[in-house]
Amino acid sequence: MRDLSTRLSGGPVLLDGGLGQELIRRGMPSTEPSLWSANALTEAPDLVQEVHEEYLRAGADVITTNTYATPPERLSEAGLDGRAEALNREAGRLAERARAAVGRDALIAGSLPPIRGSYRPDLVGEAGEIEPQYREQAGYLAPRVDRPSGAGLVHDCRPVVAGGRRAAPSQRRVP
């Protein structure tokens, strides 16, 4: 039952926990905090898969790809131009391997993070500017994530962009 709509109609769905914090708790160095998930994919892929597996064994119905810090623009700014596709695909592959290793019929969700860093609604950007970036990252993840029946990349990206735009004006920085 790898269809989100069907799964949701059957009652509560348990999501995995905070992957980044768990990786750090287990000793994954945060040498470059803005790229922690990209670093984990290259420096500790076995650990990423292990954490996915443990969330599944704990009862998670959905695990989330380790792609919070892998948008192409963010990687490019860190001097990792051209690595977005490989890193996003690796994150999906590790989630799939964990699901197969545990043998649970769990869903895999793709993480589409803020393009220009967390906690900065003033940096969200215009929809026409950031939607193509979300489409690019979603395209790399698409072969390995589960989506509602009939959903395409436009369905996947537009809520993220719209939500970011709606949230930005309501946020106020605290001095």
Phi, psi and omega per residue, in radians:
M1 nan 1.229 -3.103
R2 -1.676 0.657 3.075
D3 -2.041 2.134 -3.070
L4 -1.052 -0.763 -3.120
S5 -1.050 -0.788 3.125
T6 -1.128 -0.757 -3.119
R7 -1.068 -0.773 -3.114
L8 -1.162 -0.562 -3.132
S9 -1.265 -0.208 -3.124
G10 -1.609 0.086 3.135
G11 2.107 -2.864 -3.087
P12 -1.055 2.542 3.102
V13 -2.136 2.193 -3.101
L14 -1.633 2.143 3.106
L15 -1.565 2.817 3.077
D16 -1.222 3.117 3.139
G17 -1.663 -2.956 -3.135
G18 -1.260 1.837 -3.071
L19 -1.113 -0.812 -3.095
G20 -1.065 -0.811 -3.141
Q21 -1.131 -0.633 3.117
E22 -1.195 -0.678 3.095
L23 -1.111 -0.736 3.118
I24 -1.136 -0.756 3.130
R25 -1.024 -0.560 -3.113
R26 -1.567 0.147 3.018
G27 1.801 0.080 3.091
M28 -1.178 2.010 -3.112
P29 -1.151 2.427 3.090
S30 -1.765 1.090 -3.094
T31 -1.059 -0.661 3.082
E32 -2.205 1.614 -3.007
P33 -0.945 -0.585 -3.104
S34 -1.299 -0.202 -3.119
L35 -2.125 0.438 -3.024
W36 -0.935 -0.737 -3.082
S37 -1.274 -0.606 3.067
A38 -1.131 -0.734 3.109
N39 -1.079 -0.727 -3.131
A40 -1.114 -0.620 3.137
L41 -1.160 -0.566 -3.115
T42 -1.641 -0.592 -3.051
E43 -1.669 -0.447 -3.057
A44 -2.573 0.955 -3.117
P45 -1.054 -0.605 3.122
D46 -1.108 -0.634 3.113
L47 -1.176 -0.716 3.093
V48 -1.029 -0.833 3.139
Q49 -1.112 -0.720 3.140
E50 -1.043 -0.752 3.135
V51 -1.143 -0.744 3.063
H52 -0.984 -0.822 -3.110
E53 -1.060 -0.723 -3.111
E54 -1.206 -0.636 3.043
Y55 -1.093 -0.703 3.110
L56 -1.131 -0.771 3.118
R57 -1.125 -0.486 3.113
A58 -1.381 -0.126 3.065
G59 1.986 0.096 3.126
A60 -1.078 2.350 3.055
D61 -1.596 -0.324 -3.112
V62 -2.399 2.260 2.981
I63 -1.984 2.616 -3.037
T64 -1.938 2.345 3.135
T65 -1.035 2.610 3.136
N66 -1.477 1.158 -3.028
T67 -2.219 0.429 -3.105
Y68 -1.121 -0.571 -3.108
A69 -1.979 0.571 -3.115
T70 -2.092 0.394 3.009
P71 -1.134 2.487 -3.106
P72 -0.903 -0.757 -3.105
E73 -1.098 -0.748 -3.130
R74 -1.127 -0.742 3.120
L75 -1.138 -0.712 3.132
S76 -1.060 -0.762 3.131
E77 -1.096 -0.445 -3.140
A78 -1.623 0.176 3.116
G79 1.434 0.288 -3.136
L80 -1.921 0.729 3.106
D81 -0.936 2.397 3.070
G82 1.415 0.074 -3.113
R83 -1.742 -0.148 -3.025
A84 -1.034 -0.827 -3.103
E85 -1.064 -0.863 -3.107
A86 -1.083 -0.748 -3.110
L87 -1.198 -0.731 3.122
N88 -1.150 -0.719 3.127
R89 -1.171 -0.661 3.092
E90 -1.103 -0.720 3.114
A91 -1.065 -0.741 3.094
G92 -1.149 -0.701 3.131
R93 -1.093 -0.728 3.139
L94 -1.133 -0.677 3.094
A95 -1.143 -0.741 3.099
E96 -1.093 -0.737 3.135
R97 -1.102 -0.688 3.118
A98 -1.123 -0.779 3.136
R99 -1.050 -0.771 3.137
A100 -1.167 -0.704 -3.118
A101 -1.109 -0.661 -3.113
V102 -1.470 -0.481 3.124
G103 1.342 0.483 3.091
R104 -1.762 2.539 3.096
D105 -1.498 1.062 -3.104
A106 -1.602 2.807 3.076
L107 -1.607 2.675 3.033
I108 -2.008 2.157 3.105
A109 -1.849 2.479 3.079
G110 -1.589 2.365 3.100
S111 -1.570 2.050 3.053
L112 -1.952 1.711 -3.010
P113 -1.468 3.089 2.996
P114 -1.023 2.330 -3.091
I115 -1.144 -0.682 -3.005
R116 -1.998 0.654 3.071
G117 1.715 2.701 -3.105
S118 -1.440 2.715 3.001
Y119 1.096 0.452 3.128
R120 -2.315 1.274 -3.126
P121 -1.065 -0.376 3.117
D122 -1.214 -0.237 -3.123
L123 -1.810 0.101 -3.042
V124 -0.958 -0.820 -3.109
G125 1.611 2.940 -3.141
E126 -1.377 2.613 -3.099
A127 -0.954 -0.765 -3.127
G128 -1.122 -0.401 -3.133
E129 -1.508 -0.716 -3.041
I130 -1.653 -0.410 -3.138
E131 -1.012 -0.738 3.110
P132 -1.066 -0.569 3.120
Q133 -1.212 -0.692 3.066
Y134 -1.149 -0.692 3.115
R135 -1.057 -0.733 -3.131
E136 -1.069 -0.883 -3.115
Q137 -1.136 -0.746 3.116
A138 -1.068 -0.615 3.111
G139 -1.112 -0.664 3.095
Y140 -1.172 -0.623 -3.102
L141 -1.442 -0.459 -2.979
A142 -0.842 -0.732 -3.099
P143 -1.150 -0.288 -3.016
R144 -2.063 -0.016 3.129
V145 -1.927 2.742 3.130
D146 -1.689 2.361 -3.123
R147 -2.222 2.784 3.046
P148 -1.010 2.575 3.131
S149 -0.900 2.307 3.065
G150 1.411 -0.054 -3.110
A151 -1.396 2.469 3.080
G152 -2.047 -3.055 -3.103
L153 -1.099 -0.585 3.099
V154 -1.075 -0.743 3.107
H155 -1.071 -0.665 -3.093
D156 -1.238 -0.676 -2.977
C157 -1.551 -0.674 -3.021
R158 -1.036 -0.727 3.110
P159 -1.084 -0.606 3.124
V160 -1.126 -0.837 -3.136
V161 -1.110 -0.831 -3.112
A162 -1.104 -0.727 3.128
G163 -1.105 -0.723 3.106
G164 -1.090 -0.743 3.138
R165 -1.157 -0.705 -3.139
R166 -1.176 -0.650 -3.088
A167 -1.290 -0.597 -3.022
A168 -0.981 -0.870 -3.094
P169 -1.173 -0.400 -3.075
S170 -1.487 -0.176 -3.094
Q171 -1.508 2.417 3.092
R172 -2.178 2.345 3.083
R173 -1.343 2.409 3.104
V174 -1.684 2.213 -3.110
P175 -1.159 nan nan
